[in-house]
Amino acid sequence: MPRSQLATFSIERVEILDQDGRVDESLEPDIDDERLLEWYRTMKRSRRLDQRVIALQRRGELGTFAPATGQEAAQVGSTAALDEADWTVPAFREHPSALARGGSAQEIIEYAMGLEEGGAPPDDVPMLPPSIAVGTQPLHAAGIGWAEAMNDSDSVALTYFGDGATSEGEVYEAMNLAGVYEARTIFFCQNNQYAISTPLSKQTRAATLAQKAVAAGIEPVQVDGNDVLGVYAVTRKARERARRGVPTLIEATTYRREMHTTADDPSVYRTTEEEASWEPLDPILRFQQYLRERGLLDDETVESIEAEIEADLKDALEAARETKANADPADMFDTAYAERPPYLERQREAFRADEGRTVAPAGGDRRGDGGSSTADTRAGADAATDADLESADRLNMVEAIRGTLHAELERDDDVLVYGQDVGVDGGVFRATQGLLEGFPGRVHDAPVAEAGIVGLGVGLAAAGYRPVAEIQFAGFSFQAFAQIHQHCSRIRSRSRGTITCSMVIRAPYGLGVKALEHHSESYEAGYAHIPGLDVVIPSTARDAAGLLRSAIRSPDPVVFLEPMVLYRAARRPVPEETVVPLGEARLVDQGTDATVVAWGAMVREVEDAVADLEADIELIDLRTISPMDTETVLESVRKTGRCVVVHEAPRTGGFAGEIAARIADEAVWYLEAPIERVTGYDVPVPLPAREESYRPGPDRIRATIEQVLAA
């Protein structure tokens, strides 16, 4: 069907300044002269910064850089419409907006130099760091906007993205979720006509990008993105709507005057005629003419502003060079976690030794930024007395999880529970049953959008909440893997520790319930491979309660995998306020003949396997996969000289390989036999009829232990 025959929507398009700088006085916003001049200075500073950075990159001094030339009016006008307490959530080309919010050219140059220092937001400015993954950050703005709605604050969140990002599913998820939760969010699309080399005509058949808002039930607006006054006016109105719980999608039509990044050559896909046709629409020339007509600019003033900018950029470059010269590479170890795990501390010390430097002191208690310290989480862990156990309620795992969620919701008003079917239905396994009635407004059903669920959590956490998100089955968490890997785990490091993601992602996982395809996978090793992320798997009701409590209070993001087959296993005593520290293994049984390491449902399988063995087996329940309690495992192996690792995930790339590697690194001379693994096979998890043949059971585990003992 030709584009002309497709359904179109009547979308308001705003233009206040024409291409000659003449103004429609009926629409002209009332802006004082000094503020208009400040907008002009910012636009000019951004343009000149682009030119300087491109030149520096061509000389090999800087890395890849994304110029914003041509898009200054879209960003400066929209940022100017915000109040100081409003959030901006940028992509990777938003330095005009950053400058408008008080950011410095020095920081932008540092970021282009490859220094994390330049990516951290300015002090006391509600802004997330740059986001490189296309179209992922609007979800964070939706989460922040939802948080501000729940807070009933005056603040809103504005997120920037390009026309190419509108082809990403997460952009639509963000708009849809913002509409569902009446988030105080503005979606600002800079339609600069190209996604790298792909023109708009190949991105969409829609007549406008703004009309994509219609399906999400939010307001669509189109504005001339080269008209700073028009952009300001529509964004100010969008802000007023957002405060009423009505999100807006603004499409600002503009043109990227330079390359996509300095690694790109636009002459390959753009013609000189096309570029020339946009020349008269240049946002700075247009605004400059308006200011001249208003009597605010003359040649002398322009020259003075340009000289001031040159001096500022010279100072900024010198300062950035000094930052780079003095940058300590060991800083990369300092912000991945709130508190460096012991194995990371050892890596840091080894790095210092390799560099020939004096080993720096190990950093203090870095969990003091709102979360529980390690000392806090140790308090009461595994310390229950016989009297405590005698008087404690006897719970199965799902009851322990439900009770802990209830207790943490009651304890901390910042805790939120949301996910698919967690409210009215109480969750597929009833782990959230009754929470909606007990905590209305803090327990929310979410649409079927795994990336959206996790992405919202990043924004909620940035805004001060402690979200506990449920993914219905861990096999579907891969739809959210990009958000987990690109944002949850990195936001602390990316922001130099100024923004954290205190979030828990709960998911039922594992074999034993004979579920359909994608419901039984055990890919914990994939999440353990992500720095900045904790991965936790309980094997008992008591540990489920204690580990979940620590996870919710942790300042770091936690993937909390719950073995489905254990949900309704035998009830055991679970004392109130049980706390189990993250990163500490549990010694299930002591022994001297062999060490067996397992976690989750496999702990019970190992217990069954060794019940009739005459050998003295030491069983370790790892509990936290990452950060792993390496010392407990090494201490045991040094004592027994033999080790078997059991997990239900596939063998290749499974976490048993990492455990074996750490033993080989630090305890290999204590081994009296090869380390053996009992795992799932390197095939997709079979459907229920063959699942038992795939699953490591007591017979296979026992046979492997006997083999190690006989070696």
C-alpha positions as CSV (number, residue, x, y, z in Angstrom):
1,M,0.0,0.0,0.0
2,P,1.5,3.4,-0.9
3,R,2.3,5.7,2.0
4,S,-0.3,8.2,0.9
5,Q,-3.1,5.6,1.4
6,L,-2.1,4.7,4.9
7,A,-4.1,6.0,7.9
8,T,-2.7,9.3,9.2
9,F,-3.5,11.3,12.3
10,S,-3.9,15.0,12.8
11,I,-0.8,15.9,14.8
12,E,-0.3,19.4,16.0
13,R,2.9,20.9,14.6
14,V,4.3,24.0,16.2
15,E,6.5,26.7,14.7
16,I,7.1,30.1,16.3
17,L,10.2,31.3,14.5
18,D,10.3,31.0,10.8
19,Q,13.5,30.3,8.9
20,D,14.3,34.0,8.7
21,G,14.0,34.5,12.4
22,R,10.6,36.2,12.2
23,V,8.3,35.4,15.1
24,D,4.6,34.5,15.3
25,E,3.8,37.0,18.1
26,S,0.5,35.2,19.0
27,L,2.6,32.2,20.0
28,E,5.8,33.9,21.3
29,P,6.6,32.9,24.9
30,D,7.4,35.6,27.4
31,I,11.1,35.1,28.1
32,D,13.3,37.8,29.6
33,D,16.2,39.1,27.5
34,E,19.1,37.7,29.7
35,R,17.6,34.2,29.5
36,L,17.4,34.4,25.8
37,L,21.0,35.5,25.5
38,E,22.0,32.6,27.8
39,W,20.3,30.1,25.5
40,Y,22.2,31.7,22.6
41,R,25.5,31.4,24.5
42,T,24.8,27.7,25.2
43,M,23.9,26.9,21.6
44,K,27.1,28.6,20.4
45,R,29.2,26.9,23.0
46,S,27.9,23.5,22.0
47,R,28.5,24.2,18.3
48,R,32.1,25.4,18.9
49,L,32.7,22.5,21.3
50,D,31.7,20.1,18.5
51,Q,34.2,21.7,16.2
52,R,37.0,21.5,18.7
53,V,36.4,18.0,19.7
54,I,36.1,16.8,16.1
55,A,39.5,18.4,15.3
56,L,41.0,16.8,18.4
57,Q,39.7,13.4,17.4
58,R,41.1,13.8,13.9
59,R,44.5,14.4,15.6
60,G,44.1,11.2,17.6
61,E,43.8,12.9,21.0
62,L,40.2,11.8,21.6
63,G,38.0,8.8,21.0
64,T,34.7,8.5,19.2
65,F,32.4,11.5,19.6
66,A,28.8,12.1,18.5
67,P,28.4,15.8,17.5
68,A,25.1,17.6,18.1
69,T,25.6,20.2,15.5
70,G,22.2,21.2,14.1
71,Q,20.3,19.9,17.1
72,E,21.1,22.7,19.6
73,A,17.7,24.4,19.5
74,A,15.9,21.1,20.2
75,Q,18.0,20.4,23.3
76,V,18.5,23.8,24.7
77,G,14.9,24.8,24.2
78,S,13.5,21.6,25.8
79,T,15.9,21.7,28.7
80,A,15.1,25.4,29.3
81,A,11.4,24.4,29.8
82,L,12.3,22.2,32.8
83,D,12.6,23.2,36.4
84,E,15.7,22.6,38.5
85,A,14.2,19.5,40.2
86,D,13.2,17.9,36.9
87,W,15.1,14.9,35.5
88,T,16.8,14.6,32.1
89,V,17.6,11.1,30.8
90,P,19.9,11.5,27.8
91,A,21.1,9.2,25.1
92,F,24.7,9.9,23.8
93,R,24.4,13.1,21.8
94,E,22.9,15.4,24.5
95,H,25.8,17.7,25.5
96,P,23.8,20.8,24.5
97,S,21.3,19.8,27.2
98,A,24.1,19.0,29.7
99,L,25.6,22.4,29.1
100,A,22.2,24.0,29.6
101,R,21.9,22.2,32.9
102,G,25.2,23.5,34.2
103,G,27.5,20.8,32.9
104,S,30.9,21.9,31.8
105,A,32.8,21.5,28.5
106,Q,35.6,19.9,30.5
107,E,33.4,17.0,31.5
108,I,32.2,16.5,27.9
109,I,35.8,16.5,26.6
110,E,36.8,14.1,29.4
111,Y,34.1,11.7,28.3
112,A,35.3,12.0,24.7
113,M,38.8,11.2,26.1
114,G,37.4,7.9,27.5
115,L,37.3,9.0,31.1
116,E,34.4,8.0,33.3
117,E,34.8,11.2,35.2
118,G,33.2,13.0,32.3
119,G,30.1,10.9,32.3
120,A,29.1,11.5,35.9
121,P,26.2,14.0,36.2
122,P,26.9,17.4,37.7
123,D,26.5,17.7,41.5
124,D,22.9,18.2,42.6
125,V,21.5,18.0,39.0
126,P,18.9,15.2,38.5
127,M,20.3,13.7,35.4
128,L,21.3,10.2,34.4
129,P,24.7,9.6,32.6
130,P,24.9,9.1,28.8
131,S,23.4,5.9,27.5
132,I,25.0,4.3,24.5
133,A,22.6,1.4,23.9
134,V,20.0,2.9,21.5
135,G,16.5,3.3,22.8
136,T,17.0,1.7,26.2
137,Q,17.0,4.8,28.4
138,P,13.3,5.9,27.9
139,L,12.3,3.1,30.2
140,H,14.4,4.7,33.0
141,A,12.6,8.0,32.4
142,A,9.3,6.2,32.6
143,G,10.4,4.7,35.9
144,I,11.5,8.1,37.3
145,G,8.2,9.6,36.1
146,W,6.3,6.9,37.8
147,A,8.2,7.5,41.0
148,E,7.5,11.2,40.9
149,A,3.8,10.4,40.3
150,M,3.7,8.2,43.4
151,N,5.6,10.9,45.3
152,D,3.0,13.4,44.1
153,S,6.0,15.8,43.5
154,D,6.2,18.6,41.1
155,S,9.1,17.0,39.2
156,V,8.9,15.3,35.8
157,A,11.4,13.3,33.7
158,L,12.4,14.2,30.1
159,T,14.2,11.6,28.0
160,Y,15.9,12.2,24.7
161,F,16.2,9.7,21.8
162,G,16.5,9.8,18.0
163,D,14.3,8.8,15.1
164,G,16.2,5.5,14.8
165,A,15.4,4.6,18.4
166,T,11.7,4.6,17.6
167,S,12.3,1.3,15.8
168,E,13.4,-0.2,19.1
169,G,10.7,-2.1,21.0
170,E,11.8,-0.7,24.4
171,V,10.9,2.8,23.3
172,Y,7.3,1.7,22.8
173,E,7.4,-0.3,26.0
174,A,8.4,2.9,27.8
175,M,5.6,5.0,26.3
176,N,3.1,2.2,27.0
177,L,4.2,1.8,30.6
178,A,4.3,5.5,31.2
179,G,0.7,5.7,29.9
180,V,-0.4,2.8,32.1
181,Y,1.2,4.2,35.3
182,E,0.4,7.9,34.4
183,A,4.1,8.6,34.7
184,R,5.3,12.2,34.8
185,T,7.4,11.7,31.7
186,I,8.1,13.6,28.5
187,F,9.5,11.6,25.6
188,F,11.5,13.9,23.3
189,C,12.4,12.4,19.9
190,Q,15.0,14.4,17.9
191,N,14.1,13.4,14.4
192,N,17.4,14.3,12.7
193,Q,16.4,12.3,9.6
194,Y,19.0,9.6,9.9
195,A,19.8,6.6,12.1
196,I,23.5,6.5,11.2
197,S,23.0,6.0,7.4
198,T,19.4,4.8,7.4
199,P,17.0,7.5,6.4
200,L,13.7,8.1,8.0
201,S,11.9,6.6,4.9
202,K,13.5,3.3,5.7
203,Q,12.7,3.5,9.5
204,T,9.0,3.8,9.3
205,R,6.0,4.1,7.0
206,A,4.2,6.3,9.5
207,A,3.5,9.9,8.3
208,T,5.0,11.2,11.6
209,L,6.9,9.8,14.5
210,A,4.7,11.7,16.9
211,Q,1.7,9.5,16.0
212,K,3.4,6.5,17.6
213,A,2.2,8.0,20.8
214,V,-1.4,7.3,19.8
215,A,-1.2,3.6,20.3
216,A,0.3,4.1,23.8
217,G,-2.5,6.5,24.8
218,I,-0.3,9.5,25.4
219,E,-0.2,12.9,23.8
220,P,1.5,13.4,20.4
221,V,3.1,16.8,19.4
222,Q,5.3,17.7,16.5
223,V,7.5,20.8,16.6
224,D,10.1,22.5,14.4
225,G,13.2,21.3,16.2
226,N,15.3,24.1,14.8
227,D,13.0,26.7,16.4
228,V,14.2,27.1,20.0
229,L,11.1,29.2,21.0
230,G,8.8,26.6,19.6
231,V,10.6,23.7,21.3
232,Y,10.5,25.6,24.6
233,A,6.8,26.3,24.3
234,V,5.7,22.7,23.5
235,T,8.0,21.2,26.1
236,R,6.6,23.6,28.8
237,K,3.1,22.5,27.9
238,A,4.2,18.9,28.0
239,R,5.6,19.5,31.4
240,E,2.2,20.8,32.6
241,R,0.5,17.7,31.2
242,A,3.1,15.4,32.7
243,R,2.4,16.9,36.1
244,R,-1.3,15.9,35.6
245,G,-0.2,12.3,34.8
246,V,-0.4,12.7,31.0
247,P,2.9,11.8,29.3
248,T,3.7,13.4,25.9
249,L,5.7,12.3,22.9
250,I,7.3,15.3,21.2
251,E,8.8,14.9,17.8
252,A,11.3,17.6,17.1
253,T,12.1,17.7,13.4
254,T,15.7,18.7,12.9
255,Y,18.8,17.8,10.9
256,R,22.1,16.3,12.0
257,R,24.5,18.7,10.3
258,E,27.6,16.6,11.1
259,M,28.4,12.9,11.1
260,H,26.7,10.3,13.3
261,T,29.9,9.9,15.2
262,T,33.5,10.7,14.2
263,A,33.8,7.1,13.0
264,D,31.2,7.9,10.3
265,D,31.3,9.4,6.8
266,P,28.0,11.0,5.9
267,S,29.1,11.7,2.3
268,V,28.5,8.0,1.6
269,Y,24.7,8.3,2.2
270,R,23.9,12.1,2.0
271,T,24.1,14.4,-1.0
272,T,25.6,17.9,-0.9
273,E,22.2,19.1,-2.3
274,E,20.3,17.7,0.7
275,E,22.7,19.2,3.2
276,A,22.5,22.6,1.4
277,S,18.7,22.5,1.6
278,W,18.9,22.4,5.4
279,E,21.5,25.2,5.6
280,P,18.9,28.1,5.8
281,L,17.2,26.3,8.7
282,D,20.2,26.3,10.9
283,P,18.9,26.8,14.5
284,I,21.7,29.2,15.6
285,L,21.5,31.5,12.5
286,R,17.7,31.5,12.9
287,F,17.8,32.4,16.6
288,Q,20.6,34.9,16.1
289,Q,18.5,36.8,13.5
290,Y,15.6,36.9,16.0
291,L,17.8,38.3,18.7
292,R,19.2,40.9,16.4
293,E,15.7,42.0,15.4
294,R,14.9,42.2,19.1
295,G,17.9,44.4,19.7
296,L,19.8,41.9,21.9
297,L,22.6,41.1,19.5
298,D,25.0,43.0,17.3
299,D,28.3,42.2,15.8
300,E,30.2,43.4,18.8
301,T,28.2,41.2,21.2
302,V,28.6,38.2,19.0
303,E,32.3,38.7,18.9
304,S,32.4,39.1,22.6
305,I,30.4,35.9,23.2
306,E,32.6,33.9,20.8
307,A,35.8,35.2,22.4
308,E,34.4,34.1,25.8
309,I,33.6,30.7,24.5
310,E,37.1,30.3,23.0
311,A,38.7,31.1,26.3
312,D,36.4,28.7,28.2
313,L,37.1,25.9,25.8
314,K,40.8,26.4,26.0
315,D,40.7,26.2,29.8
316,A,38.4,23.2,29.6
317,L,40.7,21.3,27.3
318,E,43.8,22.0,29.6
319,A,41.8,20.8,32.6
320,A,40.7,17.7,30.8
321,R,44.2,16.9,29.8
322,E,45.3,17.3,33.4
323,T,42.5,14.9,34.5
324,K,43.6,12.3,32.0
325,A,47.3,12.7,33.0
326,N,46.4,12.1,36.6
327,A,43.8,9.4,36.2
328,D,44.4,6.4,38.3
329,P,43.5,3.3,36.3
330,A,42.8,1.4,39.6
331,D,39.7,3.5,39.9
332,M,38.0,1.0,37.7
333,F,37.7,-1.3,40.7
334,D,36.1,1.3,43.0
335,T,32.6,1.8,41.7
336,A,31.4,-1.5,40.3
337,Y,29.9,-2.4,43.7
338,A,29.0,-0.5,46.8
339,E,31.6,-2.6,48.6
340,R,34.3,-4.5,46.7
341,P,33.9,-8.3,47.1
342,P,37.0,-10.0,48.5
343,Y,37.9,-11.6,45.1
344,L,37.7,-8.1,43.5
345,E,39.9,-6.7,46.2
346,R,42.5,-9.4,45.4
347,Q,42.3,-8.5,41.7
348,R,42.8,-4.8,42.6
349,E,45.9,-5.7,44.7
350,A,47.2,-7.8,41.9
351,F,46.7,-5.0,39.4
352,R,48.6,-2.6,41.7
353,A,51.4,-5.1,42.0
354,D,51.6,-5.6,38.3
355,E,51.8,-1.8,37.8
356,G,54.6,-1.6,40.3
357,R,52.7,0.6,42.7
358,T,52.2,0.4,46.4
359,V,49.0,-1.5,47.2
360,A,46.3,1.0,48.1
361,P,44.3,0.5,51.3
362,A,41.2,-1.6,50.7
363,G,38.4,1.0,50.9
364,G,36.1,1.3,53.8
365,D,32.5,0.3,54.2
366,R,31.1,1.3,50.9
367,R,27.6,0.1,51.7
368,G,26.9,3.2,53.7
369,D,24.9,4.9,51.0
370,G,21.5,3.8,52.1
371,G,21.9,0.1,52.1
372,S,22.9,-2.4,54.7
373,S,26.6,-2.8,55.4
374,T,28.2,-6.2,55.4
375,A,28.4,-5.9,59.2
376,D,24.7,-5.2,59.3
377,T,23.8,-8.2,57.1
378,R,25.9,-10.5,59.2
379,A,24.1,-9.6,62.3
380,G,21.7,-12.4,63.2
381,A,22.8,-14.5,60.2
382,D,22.7,-18.2,61.0
383,A,22.7,-17.2,64.6
384,A,19.2,-18.5,65.6
385,T,19.2,-20.3,68.9
386,D,17.3,-23.5,69.6
387,A,14.6,-21.4,71.3
388,D,14.3,-19.2,68.2
389,L,13.8,-22.2,66.0
390,E,11.4,-23.8,68.4
391,S,9.2,-20.7,68.5
392,A,9.5,-19.8,64.8
393,D,6.8,-20.4,62.3
394,R,7.3,-23.4,60.0
395,L,7.2,-22.2,56.4
396,N,7.9,-23.5,53.0
397,M,10.0,-21.4,50.6
398,V,7.1,-19.6,48.9
399,E,5.6,-18.7,52.3
400,A,9.0,-17.5,53.5
401,I,9.4,-15.3,50.4
402,R,5.8,-13.9,50.8
403,G,6.4,-13.2,54.4
404,T,9.7,-11.4,53.8
405,L,8.2,-9.2,51.1
406,H,5.4,-8.3,53.4
407,A,7.8,-7.5,56.2
408,E,10.0,-5.3,54.0
409,L,7.1,-3.5,52.5
410,E,6.0,-2.8,56.1
411,R,9.5,-1.7,57.2
412,D,10.4,0.6,54.3
413,D,8.0,2.8,52.4
414,D,10.5,2.9,49.5
415,V,10.0,-0.8,48.7
416,L,7.8,-1.5,45.8
417,V,6.7,-4.9,44.4
418,Y,5.6,-5.2,40.8
419,G,5.6,-7.6,37.8
420,Q,3.3,-9.8,35.8
421,D,0.3,-11.0,37.8
422,V,1.8,-10.2,41.2
423,G,-1.2,-8.2,42.3
424,V,-4.7,-9.5,42.1
425,D,-3.5,-13.0,41.1
426,G,-0.8,-13.1,43.8
427,G,1.8,-14.4,41.3
428,V,1.9,-17.6,39.4
429,F,3.2,-19.4,42.5
430,R,1.4,-17.2,45.0
431,A,4.6,-15.7,46.3
432,T,2.9,-12.2,46.4
433,Q,-0.6,-13.3,47.4
434,G,-2.2,-10.8,49.8
435,L,0.4,-8.1,49.3
436,L,-1.9,-6.0,47.1
437,E,-4.6,-5.9,49.8
438,G,-2.0,-5.1,52.5
439,F,-0.1,-2.4,50.5
440,P,-2.4,-0.8,47.9
441,G,-0.4,1.6,45.8
442,R,2.9,-0.2,46.4
443,V,2.1,-3.5,44.7
444,H,1.5,-3.3,41.0
445,D,0.5,-5.6,38.1
446,A,2.7,-4.9,35.1
447,P,2.1,-5.5,31.4
448,V,3.9,-8.4,29.7
449,A,7.1,-6.5,29.0
450,E,10.1,-8.0,30.7
451,A,12.6,-5.3,29.4
452,G,10.1,-2.7,30.5
453,I,9.7,-4.2,33.9
454,V,13.5,-4.1,34.5
455,G,14.0,-0.8,32.8
456,L,11.3,0.9,35.0
457,G,13.2,-0.4,38.0
458,V,16.4,1.4,37.0
459,G,14.4,4.7,36.9
460,L,12.6,3.9,40.2
461,A,15.9,3.1,41.9
462,A,17.5,6.3,40.6
463,A,14.6,8.2,42.1
464,G,15.1,6.6,45.5
465,Y,12.8,3.6,45.5
466,R,13.8,0.0,46.2
467,P,11.9,-1.9,43.5
468,V,11.4,-5.6,43.7
469,A,10.4,-6.8,40.2
470,E,9.2,-10.2,39.4
471,I,9.9,-11.9,36.0
472,Q,7.3,-14.6,35.8
473,F,9.9,-17.3,34.8
474,A,13.7,-16.8,34.6
475,G,13.7,-18.3,31.0
476,F,12.0,-15.1,29.9
477,S,14.4,-12.8,31.7
478,F,16.5,-12.8,28.5
479,Q,14.0,-10.3,27.0
480,A,15.4,-8.0,29.8
481,F,19.0,-9.0,29.5
482,A,20.0,-5.8,27.8
483,Q,18.6,-3.7,30.6
484,I,20.2,-5.9,33.3
485,H,23.6,-5.9,31.6
486,Q,23.7,-2.4,30.1
487,H,22.0,-0.4,32.9
488,C,21.2,-2.2,36.2
489,S,24.7,-3.5,36.7
490,R,26.5,-0.4,35.3
491,I,24.7,2.6,36.5
492,R,26.8,2.9,39.7
493,S,30.1,2.6,37.7
494,R,28.8,4.8,34.9
495,S,27.9,7.6,37.3
496,R,31.0,7.2,39.4
497,G,28.9,6.0,42.4
498,T,26.5,9.0,42.4
499,I,23.5,6.9,41.2
500,T,22.8,3.4,42.3
501,C,20.3,0.7,41.3
502,S,19.1,-0.8,44.6
503,M,16.8,-3.3,42.8
504,V,15.9,-7.0,43.2
505,I,14.8,-9.0,40.1
506,R,13.0,-12.1,41.4
507,A,12.4,-15.0,39.0
508,P,11.3,-18.7,39.5
509,Y,13.8,-21.0,37.8
510,G,15.0,-24.5,37.4
511,L,14.0,-28.1,36.8
512,G,11.6,-30.3,38.6
513,V,8.1,-28.9,37.9
514,K,7.8,-30.3,34.3
515,A,7.0,-27.0,32.8
516,L,6.8,-26.0,29.1
517,E,9.7,-24.9,27.0
518,H,11.6,-21.8,28.3
519,H,10.2,-22.3,31.9
520,S,13.0,-24.5,33.3
521,E,16.3,-23.0,32.2
522,S,19.1,-22.5,34.7
523,Y,21.5,-19.9,33.2
524,E,22.7,-18.4,36.4
525,A,26.3,-18.4,35.1
526,G,25.3,-15.9,32.4
527,Y,24.2,-13.4,35.1
528,A,27.2,-14.2,37.2
529,H,29.4,-13.0,34.3
530,I,28.1,-9.5,34.7
531,P,30.2,-7.3,37.0
532,G,28.2,-5.1,39.3
533,L,25.4,-7.6,39.7
534,D,24.7,-10.0,42.6
535,V,23.2,-13.4,41.8
536,V,21.5,-15.3,44.6
537,I,19.9,-18.8,44.8
538,P,18.4,-20.1,48.0
539,S,18.0,-23.8,48.8
540,T,15.9,-23.5,52.0
541,A,13.0,-21.5,53.2
542,R,15.1,-19.9,55.9
543,D,17.8,-18.9,53.4
544,A,15.1,-17.6,51.0
545,A,13.8,-15.3,53.7
546,G,17.2,-14.2,54.9
547,L,18.8,-13.7,51.5
548,L,15.8,-11.9,50.1
549,R,15.8,-9.5,53.1
550,S,19.5,-8.7,52.4
551,A,18.9,-8.4,48.7
552,I,16.1,-5.8,49.2
553,R,18.3,-3.8,51.5
554,S,21.4,-4.0,49.4
555,P,22.6,-1.0,47.5
556,D,23.5,-3.2,44.5
557,P,21.2,-4.9,42.0
558,V,20.4,-8.5,42.8
559,V,19.1,-11.3,40.5
560,F,17.2,-13.5,42.9
561,L,16.5,-16.9,41.4
562,E,14.0,-19.1,43.2
563,P,14.0,-22.9,42.6
564,M,10.5,-23.7,41.7
565,V,10.8,-27.3,42.8
566,L,11.5,-26.1,46.3
567,Y,8.7,-23.7,46.6
568,R,6.4,-26.1,48.4
569,A,9.0,-28.5,49.8
570,A,8.8,-29.5,53.5
571,R,8.2,-26.7,56.0
572,R,11.0,-25.7,58.3
573,P,11.4,-23.1,61.1
574,V,12.0,-19.5,59.8
575,P,12.6,-17.1,62.6
576,E,11.3,-13.6,62.1
577,E,13.8,-11.0,60.8
578,T,16.1,-13.8,59.6
579,V,19.0,-12.1,57.8
580,V,21.5,-14.0,55.7
581,P,24.4,-12.0,54.2
582,L,25.0,-12.0,50.5
583,G,28.3,-13.5,49.5
584,E,28.5,-16.1,52.2
585,A,28.2,-19.8,51.6
586,R,26.5,-22.2,54.0
587,L,28.3,-25.2,55.4
588,V,25.5,-27.8,55.2
589,D,27.5,-30.8,56.5
590,Q,31.2,-31.0,57.6
591,G,33.4,-33.7,56.3
592,T,37.0,-34.7,55.6
593,D,36.9,-37.1,52.6
594,A,35.5,-34.9,49.7
595,T,33.9,-31.5,49.2
596,V,30.7,-31.2,47.2
597,V,29.6,-27.7,46.1
598,A,26.0,-27.1,45.0
599,W,23.2,-24.5,45.2
600,G,19.4,-24.3,44.8
601,A,17.5,-27.5,44.3
602,M,20.8,-29.5,43.8
603,V,21.6,-29.2,47.5
604,R,18.7,-31.5,48.3
605,E,19.8,-33.9,45.5
606,V,23.3,-34.0,47.0
607,E,21.9,-34.7,50.5
608,D,20.0,-37.6,49.1
609,A,23.0,-38.9,47.1
610,V,25.4,-38.9,50.1
611,A,22.9,-40.2,52.7
612,D,24.0,-43.8,52.3
613,L,27.7,-43.2,51.6
614,E,30.1,-44.3,54.2
615,A,32.5,-41.5,53.2
616,D,32.6,-38.3,55.2
617,I,31.4,-35.6,52.8
618,E,31.5,-31.9,53.3
619,L,28.6,-30.2,51.6
620,I,28.7,-26.5,50.8
621,D,25.6,-24.6,49.6
622,L,27.0,-21.6,47.7
623,R,23.8,-19.5,48.1
624,T,25.3,-16.5,46.4
625,I,26.8,-17.3,43.0
626,S,28.2,-13.8,42.5
627,P,30.0,-12.5,44.5
628,M,31.1,-16.1,45.3
629,D,32.4,-17.1,48.7
630,T,35.6,-18.4,47.3
631,E,37.4,-18.7,50.7
632,T,34.8,-21.2,52.1
633,V,35.3,-23.4,49.1
634,L,39.1,-23.2,49.1
635,E,39.3,-23.9,52.8
636,S,37.2,-27.0,52.4
637,V,39.2,-28.3,49.4
638,R,42.5,-27.7,51.2
639,K,41.1,-30.0,53.9
640,T,39.5,-32.7,51.8
641,G,41.7,-32.7,48.7
642,R,38.8,-33.7,46.5
643,C,35.9,-31.7,45.0
644,V,32.7,-32.3,43.0
645,V,30.5,-29.4,41.8
646,V,26.8,-30.0,41.0
647,H,24.5,-27.8,39.1
648,E,21.5,-28.3,36.8
649,A,22.6,-25.8,34.1
650,P,24.4,-27.1,31.0
651,R,28.0,-28.2,31.5
652,T,29.8,-26.0,29.0
653,G,30.1,-22.5,30.4
654,G,28.4,-23.5,33.6
655,F,29.4,-22.0,36.9
656,A,31.1,-25.2,38.0
657,G,33.9,-24.3,35.5
658,E,34.5,-21.0,37.4
659,I,34.7,-22.8,40.7
660,A,37.1,-25.3,39.3
661,A,39.2,-22.5,37.9
662,R,39.4,-20.7,41.3
663,I,40.4,-23.9,43.0
664,A,43.1,-24.5,40.3
665,D,44.3,-20.9,40.9
666,E,44.7,-21.1,44.7
667,A,44.4,-24.7,45.9
668,V,45.6,-27.0,43.1
669,W,48.5,-28.5,45.1
670,Y,46.0,-29.7,47.7
671,L,44.1,-31.8,45.2
672,E,44.4,-35.6,45.3
673,A,42.0,-36.2,42.4
674,P,40.6,-34.2,39.5
675,I,37.7,-31.9,40.1
676,E,34.5,-33.4,38.7
677,R,31.3,-31.8,37.6
678,V,27.7,-33.2,37.7
679,T,25.6,-31.0,35.5
680,G,22.9,-30.8,32.9
681,Y,23.8,-31.7,29.4
682,D,24.8,-29.4,26.6
683,V,21.4,-29.6,24.9
684,P,18.2,-27.5,25.3
685,V,16.2,-28.5,28.4
686,P,13.9,-31.3,27.2
687,L,10.2,-31.1,27.5
688,P,8.7,-32.9,30.5
689,A,8.8,-36.4,29.2
690,R,12.6,-36.4,29.0
691,E,13.4,-33.9,31.8
692,E,14.3,-36.4,34.4
693,S,16.9,-38.0,32.1
694,Y,18.5,-34.5,31.7
695,R,18.3,-33.5,35.4
696,P,21.3,-34.4,37.7
697,G,19.8,-36.8,40.2
698,P,21.1,-38.7,43.3
699,D,22.3,-41.7,41.4
700,R,24.5,-39.7,39.0
701,I,25.8,-37.5,41.8
702,R,26.6,-40.5,44.0
703,A,28.5,-42.3,41.2
704,T,30.6,-39.2,40.5
705,I,31.5,-38.8,44.2
706,E,32.5,-42.4,44.5
707,Q,34.7,-42.0,41.4
708,V,36.5,-39.0,43.0
709,L,36.9,-40.9,46.3
710,A,38.4,-43.9,44.4
711,A,40.9,-41.8,42.5
